[in-house]
Amino acid sequence: MTRDLGRLTARTFDVLVVGGGVYGLTIAYDCAQRGLTVALVDRADFGSGASFNHLRTLHGGLRYLQSLDIGRARESVCERRTFARIAPDAVRVQPFVLPLRRSLTRGVNAMRAGFALDRLVAFDRNQGVAANLQVPGGAVLSRTETVRRFPNLDAPGLTGAAMWHDYVSTESDRLTLSFGQAAIACGAVLFNYVGATAPLKEGGRVSGARASDGPTGRPLEIAARVTVNAAGAGINEWLGASGRAAIPLVRAMNLVTRREAGYVAVGGRSRSGRNLFQVPWKNRELFGTWEAGRLSDSTDAGLESDVSAFLSEINQAFPALGLKLSDVTLVHRGLVPAALGPRPGRVELARHERVIDRNDNLITVAGTKYTTARAVAQRVTDSVFRKLGRPAVPCRTDVTPLPFRRAVELVNAVRDEMVVTLADAVLRRTPLGAVGCPTDDELTRAAGVVGAELGWSPEKTAQEIADVRRFYALTG
C-alpha cells in the first residue's frame, strides 16, 4: 500500500469506488477478485468514518425476528458465519444477556418463541466454523438462574433473562483494513486522502471522477466505466454533484469508557424505548448504539449535548451504573443513513442498506450494518457486471481467507499501509489510541517515529500531535 498517484490516471478502470469504509473496501475487493480493474479513493483514511465508529459486534440478526424479517435474519446468520471462516483470528464469541420483565412482546414467552425460530433460521450457523468460534443456541434463563449467574441484574420486576451469543471483532480497524489489503492483492489500486470532488460525464453518463490529492493538492481525473458511490458521510455531496436526491443521515454514537469489563455483554432499555448494550471490548465497557434522533450533516456539531443525552439514557437502561462524562475515554461518532422512527418527527438508524442503481453508470450504496457489508458488496458487484455487459464471474469473497494481521509496528504501518497522519497510525493501524487518548510520552514517541518516516518538520509534528488530542477533546 504505497502512494503512486500515476496509477490512478494511467488507464480507464472497469470500476471506480468512491469511499473507503467497509462497504467501499468490500466492493473493491469483490470486483477485483472477480477480475475487474478497480480503483478506490477516500477523502480521509480507510475505515475512518462510520466503520471506525461501530459497536464492534457481528450479530446474527436475532432482532430481525421480532418483525419476522426472515430474509434479513438469514443473511445476518450467514455473514456472521462468513467472518468466522475468512477471518477467524479477528473475532471471538461473545455472550449477551438481556434482562426480561412482564411483556407480551418482550417477555419470557416471546423470547422463547424467538429463540425457537432462530434455531430454524440459523440451523447451519456453525457449518465450517472452527470449534472455538462455534455459536451456541439462545436460551431463556429463569429468574433464579439469572440472579445466580448475574447478581447485578437483580431488580424489581425481573422475570428472567434471554441469553445468546454473537461475535465481537477483536481488532476491528485491522479487520476493515484487511478488506483493502485483499483488494490490493487482487490488483486493485487504493488511495486514502484523495477526495473525489465531482463526477466526470460523457454523453450524459458518469465516466469517472475529478479528484484532488489531499497531501499535495494535485488535481486528478480518474476514468472508469462504472462508478460506485460508497462515500458514507460524504455520499450526498457526490449525489448532489450528479443531480440526485439526498439520502438522509443521522449521527450515531458509541462510548468507550474506562470502566473495566466483565465477560458478558448486557442489554438494557431506556425510558424512550431505546435498546442499548454494554459490550466488553479490550477489557473496557463499550456502550451503544445511540442515534441523535434528528437529521444531521455534521459529525461533531452539538456533540457535547448529545453525549450528555446518551449518558442519561445509559443510566436509565443500567440504573446501577452511574456512568459520568469523566468515565468516557473515546466517543465513537459517525453519520449513517437514517429512517423515520416510530414516533412523529424522530429519525433512527436505517436497518437496511440502500442501493440506487440507475442507467448512467453510477451505483450509490448506503448502509449501516458492518456484518452484512460483504454480502451487499456481492450484490453490487453483480450489478457492475451487468452494467459492463459482461458475464458475471462467481463471487469467492465468502470462502477466501482475508490477509488479516494484528497490529503492526509503527514503522511498518507507515511504510506498508499508507499512513498519512499520526491519527492513522495510533487510531487505526495500531491499538495505541483504541480505548482513549495516548499519554503525552506515547504521542511524542509515536509522532517521532511517524514523522521521521514521512519527513515532518518540528512544526508539522506538533500539529499532528495537537490534531490527535483534539480528536479526543470532546470526551472530557
C-alpha positions as CSV (number, residue, x, y, z in Angstrom):
1,M,0.0,0.0,0.0
2,T,2.1,2.9,-1.3
3,R,1.2,6.2,-2.8
4,D,1.9,6.4,-6.6
5,L,-0.8,8.7,-7.9
6,G,0.2,8.0,-11.5
7,R,-1.5,4.6,-11.1
8,L,-4.9,6.4,-10.8
9,T,-4.6,8.2,-14.1
10,A,-2.7,5.8,-16.3
11,R,-5.8,3.9,-17.6
12,T,-9.6,3.6,-17.6
13,F,-10.7,1.3,-14.8
14,D,-13.7,-1.0,-15.0
15,V,-14.8,0.3,-11.6
16,L,-14.1,3.4,-9.5
17,V,-15.2,3.1,-5.9
18,V,-15.6,6.4,-4.1
19,G,-15.3,5.8,-0.3
20,G,-13.0,3.6,1.7
21,G,-15.2,2.4,4.6
22,V,-16.1,-1.3,5.0
23,Y,-18.8,-1.0,2.2
24,G,-16.4,0.6,-0.3
25,L,-13.5,-1.7,0.6
26,T,-15.6,-4.9,0.3
27,I,-16.9,-3.8,-3.1
28,A,-13.4,-3.0,-4.3
29,Y,-12.3,-6.4,-3.1
30,D,-15.1,-8.4,-4.7
31,C,-14.8,-6.6,-8.0
32,A,-11.0,-7.1,-8.1
33,Q,-11.2,-10.7,-7.0
34,R,-13.6,-11.4,-9.9
35,G,-11.1,-10.0,-12.4
36,L,-12.3,-6.4,-12.9
37,T,-9.8,-3.5,-12.9
38,V,-10.6,-1.4,-9.8
39,A,-9.6,1.9,-8.3
40,L,-10.8,3.2,-4.9
41,V,-10.3,6.6,-3.3
42,D,-11.3,8.1,0.1
43,R,-11.0,11.7,1.1
44,A,-9.8,10.6,4.5
45,D,-8.2,7.4,5.9
46,F,-9.5,4.0,5.1
47,G,-12.3,3.0,7.6
48,S,-12.1,6.3,9.5
49,G,-15.8,7.2,9.3
50,A,-18.7,5.0,10.5
51,S,-16.6,1.9,10.0
52,F,-14.3,3.1,12.8
53,N,-17.3,4.1,15.0
54,H,-19.3,0.9,15.2
55,L,-20.1,-1.3,18.2
56,R,-17.6,-4.0,17.3
57,T,-20.3,-6.6,17.2
58,L,-21.0,-9.0,14.3
59,H,-24.5,-10.2,15.0
60,G,-26.7,-13.0,13.7
61,G,-29.9,-10.9,13.1
62,L,-31.8,-12.0,16.2
63,R,-33.5,-8.6,16.3
64,Y,-35.0,-9.1,12.8
65,L,-37.0,-12.0,14.0
66,Q,-39.2,-9.6,16.1
67,S,-40.6,-8.3,12.9
68,L,-40.4,-11.7,11.2
69,D,-37.9,-10.4,8.7
70,I,-36.6,-13.9,8.0
71,G,-34.5,-12.9,4.9
72,R,-32.6,-10.3,6.8
73,A,-32.1,-12.6,9.8
74,R,-30.9,-15.4,7.5
75,E,-28.4,-13.1,5.7
76,S,-27.0,-12.0,9.1
77,V,-26.5,-15.5,10.3
78,C,-24.7,-16.4,7.1
79,E,-22.4,-13.3,7.2
80,R,-21.6,-13.8,10.8
81,R,-20.5,-17.3,9.9
82,T,-18.5,-16.0,7.0
83,F,-16.4,-13.8,9.3
84,A,-15.6,-16.8,11.4
85,R,-14.5,-18.7,8.2
86,I,-12.5,-15.9,6.4
87,A,-11.1,-14.1,9.5
88,P,-11.1,-16.4,12.5
89,D,-8.3,-14.6,14.2
90,A,-10.2,-11.3,14.1
91,V,-13.3,-12.4,16.0
92,R,-14.3,-14.0,19.3
93,V,-17.5,-15.4,20.7
94,Q,-19.3,-13.0,23.0
95,P,-22.2,-14.0,25.3
96,F,-25.1,-11.5,25.5
97,V,-27.8,-11.3,28.2
98,L,-30.9,-9.2,28.2
99,P,-33.0,-8.9,31.4
100,L,-36.7,-9.7,30.9
101,R,-39.8,-8.3,32.5
102,R,-43.5,-9.0,32.1
103,S,-44.3,-8.1,28.5
104,L,-46.4,-9.6,25.7
105,T,-43.8,-8.8,23.0
106,R,-40.5,-8.7,25.0
107,G,-41.2,-11.1,27.9
108,V,-40.1,-14.7,28.6
109,N,-42.6,-16.4,26.3
110,A,-41.8,-14.0,23.4
111,M,-38.1,-14.7,23.7
112,R,-38.6,-18.4,23.9
113,A,-40.6,-18.2,20.6
114,G,-37.9,-16.1,19.1
115,F,-35.1,-18.5,20.0
116,A,-37.2,-21.4,18.6
117,L,-37.5,-19.5,15.3
118,D,-33.8,-18.6,15.4
119,R,-32.8,-22.3,15.7
120,L,-34.6,-22.9,12.4
121,V,-33.3,-19.8,10.6
122,A,-29.7,-20.4,11.9
123,F,-29.7,-24.2,11.6
124,D,-26.2,-24.2,9.9
125,R,-24.7,-21.3,11.9
126,N,-21.6,-23.3,12.8
127,Q,-21.1,-25.1,9.5
128,G,-17.4,-24.9,8.6
129,V,-16.6,-22.9,11.7
130,A,-13.7,-23.7,14.0
131,A,-14.6,-25.3,17.3
132,N,-13.5,-22.3,19.3
133,L,-15.8,-20.0,17.3
134,Q,-19.0,-22.1,17.3
135,V,-22.0,-20.2,18.5
136,P,-24.4,-21.9,21.0
137,G,-28.2,-21.5,20.5
138,G,-30.0,-18.9,22.6
139,A,-31.9,-19.8,25.8
140,V,-34.2,-18.1,28.3
141,L,-33.0,-18.2,31.9
142,S,-35.3,-18.3,34.9
143,R,-35.3,-15.5,37.4
144,T,-33.5,-17.7,39.9
145,E,-30.8,-18.7,37.3
146,T,-30.4,-15.2,36.1
147,V,-29.8,-13.8,39.6
148,R,-27.4,-16.7,40.4
149,R,-25.3,-16.1,37.3
150,F,-25.6,-12.3,37.1
151,P,-26.4,-10.9,40.5
152,N,-26.1,-7.3,39.3
153,L,-29.2,-7.9,37.1
154,D,-31.4,-8.5,40.2
155,A,-34.1,-5.8,40.2
156,P,-37.8,-5.5,41.0
157,G,-39.9,-6.9,38.1
158,L,-37.2,-9.2,36.8
159,T,-38.7,-12.4,35.4
160,G,-35.6,-13.9,33.8
161,A,-33.1,-13.2,31.0
162,A,-32.5,-14.0,27.4
163,M,-29.0,-15.3,26.7
164,W,-27.4,-15.7,23.3
165,H,-24.0,-15.4,21.6
166,D,-22.6,-13.4,18.7
167,Y,-19.1,-12.3,17.7
168,V,-17.1,-9.2,18.7
169,S,-14.3,-8.1,16.4
170,T,-11.1,-8.0,18.5
171,E,-9.1,-5.7,16.1
172,S,-11.9,-4.1,14.2
173,D,-9.9,-1.5,12.4
174,R,-7.3,-4.1,11.3
175,L,-10.3,-6.2,10.1
176,T,-11.6,-3.3,8.0
177,L,-8.2,-2.7,6.5
178,S,-7.8,-6.3,5.6
179,F,-10.5,-6.0,3.0
180,G,-8.5,-3.2,1.4
181,Q,-5.3,-5.3,1.6
182,A,-7.2,-8.2,0.0
183,A,-8.3,-5.9,-2.8
184,I,-4.8,-4.7,-3.5
185,A,-3.6,-8.4,-3.6
186,C,-6.1,-8.9,-6.4
187,G,-4.7,-5.9,-8.3
188,A,-6.9,-3.0,-7.1
189,V,-5.5,0.5,-6.8
190,L,-6.4,2.1,-3.5
191,F,-5.6,5.6,-2.2
192,N,-6.6,7.3,1.0
193,Y,-6.7,11.2,1.3
194,V,-7.8,11.5,-2.3
195,G,-11.1,13.3,-2.5
196,A,-13.5,12.7,-5.4
197,T,-15.0,16.1,-5.9
198,A,-17.3,15.6,-8.9
199,P,-18.3,13.0,-11.4
200,L,-16.8,13.1,-14.9
201,K,-19.6,13.0,-17.5
202,E,-19.6,11.7,-21.1
203,G,-22.8,11.6,-23.1
204,G,-24.9,12.0,-20.0
205,R,-23.3,9.1,-18.2
206,V,-20.8,9.1,-15.4
207,S,-17.3,8.2,-16.7
208,G,-15.2,8.5,-13.5
209,A,-14.4,11.4,-11.2
210,R,-12.5,14.6,-10.8
211,A,-10.4,14.3,-7.6
212,S,-7.8,16.0,-5.6
213,D,-4.9,14.6,-3.6
214,G,-5.0,15.8,-0.1
215,P,-1.3,15.8,0.8
216,T,-0.1,17.5,-2.4
217,G,-3.3,19.3,-3.7
218,R,-2.7,17.7,-7.1
219,P,-5.8,17.6,-9.3
220,L,-6.6,14.2,-10.9
221,E,-9.1,12.8,-13.3
222,I,-9.9,9.1,-12.8
223,A,-11.6,7.4,-15.7
224,A,-13.9,4.4,-15.1
225,R,-16.6,2.6,-17.0
226,V,-18.7,2.2,-13.8
227,T,-18.5,4.4,-10.6
228,V,-19.8,3.3,-7.2
229,N,-20.6,6.0,-4.7
230,A,-20.0,4.4,-1.3
231,A,-18.8,7.7,0.3
232,G,-20.5,7.3,3.7
233,A,-20.9,10.7,5.3
234,G,-20.0,12.3,2.0
235,I,-22.5,10.4,0.0
236,N,-24.8,13.4,-0.5
237,E,-22.0,15.6,-1.7
238,W,-21.4,13.2,-4.5
239,L,-25.1,12.7,-5.1
240,G,-25.6,16.4,-5.3
241,A,-22.8,16.8,-7.8
242,S,-24.5,14.2,-10.0
243,G,-28.0,15.7,-9.7
244,R,-29.6,13.0,-7.4
245,A,-31.8,13.3,-4.4
246,A,-30.2,13.3,-1.0
247,I,-30.0,10.3,1.4
248,P,-31.0,11.5,5.0
249,L,-28.2,11.0,7.6
250,V,-28.2,10.7,11.3
251,R,-25.4,10.9,13.8
252,A,-24.8,7.6,15.6
253,M,-22.5,7.2,18.6
254,N,-20.9,4.6,20.9
255,L,-18.9,5.4,24.0
256,V,-15.7,3.7,25.1
257,T,-15.2,4.0,28.9
258,R,-12.5,3.5,31.5
259,R,-14.8,1.0,33.3
260,E,-13.4,-2.5,33.5
261,A,-15.5,-5.0,31.6
262,G,-17.0,-8.3,32.7
263,Y,-17.2,-11.3,30.5
264,V,-20.8,-10.8,29.3
265,A,-22.5,-8.1,27.2
266,V,-25.7,-6.8,28.8
267,G,-28.7,-5.2,27.2
268,G,-30.9,-2.6,28.7
269,R,-33.8,-0.3,27.7
270,S,-34.0,3.4,28.3
271,R,-37.3,5.3,29.1
272,S,-37.5,6.4,25.5
273,G,-37.7,2.7,24.4
274,R,-34.2,2.6,23.0
275,N,-32.3,-0.7,23.4
276,L,-28.6,-0.2,24.5
277,F,-25.8,-2.7,25.1
278,Q,-22.9,-2.7,27.4
279,V,-20.2,-4.7,25.4
280,P,-16.8,-5.9,26.7
281,W,-14.1,-4.8,24.3
282,K,-10.3,-4.6,25.1
283,N,-11.2,-5.1,28.8
284,R,-13.3,-1.9,28.7
285,E,-17.0,-1.4,28.7
286,L,-18.3,-0.1,25.3
287,F,-21.8,1.3,25.2
288,G,-24.1,1.8,22.2
289,T,-25.6,2.3,19.7
290,W,-27.3,5.7,20.2
291,E,-28.5,7.9,17.4
292,A,-29.3,11.6,17.8
293,G,-32.9,11.4,16.7
294,R,-32.6,14.2,14.2
295,L,-31.1,14.5,10.8
296,S,-27.6,15.9,10.6
297,D,-24.8,16.7,8.2
298,S,-22.1,17.1,10.8
299,T,-20.1,14.6,12.8
300,D,-19.2,17.0,15.6
301,A,-21.6,19.9,15.8
302,G,-23.6,19.7,19.1
303,L,-21.6,16.6,20.1
304,E,-21.3,17.6,23.8
305,S,-25.0,17.9,24.4
306,D,-25.6,14.6,22.5
307,V,-23.0,12.8,24.7
308,S,-24.9,14.1,27.8
309,A,-28.2,12.8,26.4
310,F,-26.6,9.5,25.6
311,L,-25.1,9.2,29.1
312,S,-28.6,9.9,30.6
313,E,-30.1,7.1,28.6
314,I,-27.3,4.7,29.5
315,N,-28.0,5.4,33.2
316,Q,-31.7,4.8,32.6
317,A,-31.0,1.5,30.9
318,F,-28.4,0.5,33.6
319,P,-29.6,2.2,36.8
320,A,-26.8,0.8,39.0
321,L,-24.0,2.0,36.6
322,G,-23.8,5.8,37.5
323,L,-21.8,6.5,34.3
324,K,-20.3,10.0,34.2
325,L,-18.6,12.0,31.5
326,S,-15.3,11.6,33.3
327,D,-15.7,7.8,32.7
328,V,-15.7,8.3,28.9
329,T,-12.4,7.9,27.1
330,L,-13.5,8.0,23.5
331,V,-16.7,9.0,21.6
332,H,-17.2,7.0,18.5
333,R,-19.3,9.1,16.2
334,G,-20.3,8.9,12.6
335,L,-23.0,9.8,10.1
336,V,-25.1,6.9,8.8
337,P,-28.3,6.6,6.7
338,A,-31.5,7.4,8.6
339,A,-35.1,6.2,8.5
340,L,-38.2,7.6,10.1
341,G,-38.7,6.4,13.6
342,P,-41.9,5.1,15.2
343,R,-42.6,8.5,16.7
344,P,-43.5,11.5,14.5
345,G,-40.6,13.7,13.8
346,R,-38.0,11.2,15.1
347,V,-35.4,9.5,13.0
348,E,-33.3,6.5,13.7
349,L,-30.7,4.3,12.0
350,A,-31.8,2.7,8.7
351,R,-32.0,-1.0,9.3
352,H,-31.5,-1.9,5.6
353,E,-28.9,-0.8,3.1
354,R,-30.0,1.4,0.3
355,V,-28.7,0.8,-3.3
356,I,-29.6,3.3,-6.0
357,D,-28.8,1.8,-9.4
358,R,-29.8,3.9,-12.4
359,N,-28.9,3.8,-16.1
360,D,-26.0,6.2,-16.1
361,N,-23.1,4.0,-14.9
362,L,-23.4,5.2,-11.3
363,I,-24.3,3.0,-8.4
364,T,-24.9,4.5,-4.9
365,V,-24.6,2.4,-1.8
366,A,-25.6,3.5,1.7
367,G,-25.7,1.1,4.7
368,T,-25.3,0.9,8.4
369,K,-24.5,-2.7,9.2
370,Y,-20.9,-3.9,9.3
371,T,-21.9,-7.6,9.5
372,T,-23.5,-7.7,6.1
373,A,-21.3,-5.3,4.1
374,R,-19.6,-8.2,2.3
375,A,-23.0,-9.6,1.1
376,V,-24.0,-6.1,-0.1
377,A,-20.7,-5.9,-2.0
378,Q,-21.5,-9.2,-3.7
379,R,-24.8,-7.9,-5.0
380,V,-23.3,-4.6,-6.1
381,T,-20.5,-6.4,-8.0
382,D,-23.2,-8.5,-9.8
383,S,-24.8,-5.1,-10.8
384,V,-21.4,-3.9,-12.0
385,F,-21.0,-6.9,-14.3
386,R,-24.5,-6.2,-15.7
387,K,-23.6,-2.6,-16.4
388,L,-20.4,-3.6,-18.1
389,G,-22.3,-6.1,-20.2
390,R,-20.1,-9.0,-19.2
391,P,-20.9,-12.5,-17.9
392,A,-20.8,-12.5,-14.2
393,V,-17.9,-14.3,-12.5
394,P,-18.8,-16.2,-9.3
395,C,-18.1,-14.5,-6.1
396,R,-15.4,-16.1,-3.8
397,T,-15.0,-13.5,-1.1
398,D,-17.2,-15.6,1.3
399,V,-14.7,-18.5,1.2
400,T,-11.3,-16.9,0.7
401,P,-9.3,-16.1,3.8
402,L,-8.6,-12.4,4.4
403,P,-5.0,-11.3,4.9
404,F,-5.8,-10.2,8.4
405,R,-2.8,-9.2,10.6
406,R,-3.0,-7.9,14.1
407,A,-1.4,-4.5,14.9
408,V,1.9,-3.9,13.3
409,E,4.9,-1.8,14.3
410,L,4.6,1.9,13.6
411,V,7.4,1.9,11.1
412,N,5.8,-0.9,9.1
413,A,2.4,0.8,9.2
414,V,3.9,4.0,7.7
415,R,6.0,2.1,5.1
416,D,3.5,-0.5,4.1
417,E,0.0,0.7,5.0
418,M,-0.3,4.2,3.6
419,V,-0.2,6.1,6.9
420,V,-0.5,9.8,6.2
421,T,-1.3,11.3,9.6
422,L,-0.5,10.5,13.2
423,A,-4.1,9.7,13.8
424,D,-4.0,7.0,11.1
425,A,-1.1,5.4,13.0
426,V,-2.4,5.5,16.6
427,L,-6.1,5.0,15.9
428,R,-6.4,2.5,13.1
429,R,-3.1,0.8,12.3
430,T,-2.0,0.2,15.9
431,P,-4.0,-0.2,19.2
432,L,-2.2,2.8,20.8
433,G,-5.3,5.0,20.9
434,A,-8.0,2.5,20.6
435,V,-9.6,3.0,24.0
436,G,-8.5,6.5,24.8
437,C,-6.0,9.2,24.1
438,P,-2.4,8.1,24.4
439,T,-0.2,9.7,27.1
440,D,1.9,12.7,26.2
441,D,5.0,10.5,26.1
442,E,3.3,7.9,23.9
443,L,2.2,10.6,21.5
444,T,5.6,12.2,21.4
445,R,7.3,8.9,20.7
446,A,4.8,7.8,18.1
447,A,5.0,11.2,16.3
448,G,8.8,10.9,16.3
449,V,8.6,7.6,14.5
450,V,5.9,8.5,12.0
451,G,7.4,12.0,11.4
452,A,10.9,10.5,10.7
453,E,9.4,8.2,8.1
454,L,7.3,11.0,6.4
455,G,9.9,13.8,6.8
456,W,7.8,16.0,9.1
457,S,9.2,19.3,10.3
458,P,9.0,20.1,14.1
459,E,6.0,22.3,13.4
460,K,4.2,19.6,11.4
461,T,4.9,17.1,14.2
462,A,3.5,19.4,16.8
463,Q,0.4,20.0,14.7
464,E,-0.2,16.2,14.2
465,I,0.0,15.7,18.0
466,A,-2.5,18.5,18.5
467,D,-4.8,17.0,15.9
468,V,-4.9,13.7,17.8
469,R,-5.6,15.4,21.1
470,R,-8.4,17.4,19.5
471,F,-10.0,14.2,18.4
472,Y,-10.4,13.1,22.0
473,A,-11.2,16.5,23.4
474,L,-15.0,16.3,23.4
475,T,-14.8,13.3,25.7
476,G,-13.8,15.5,28.6
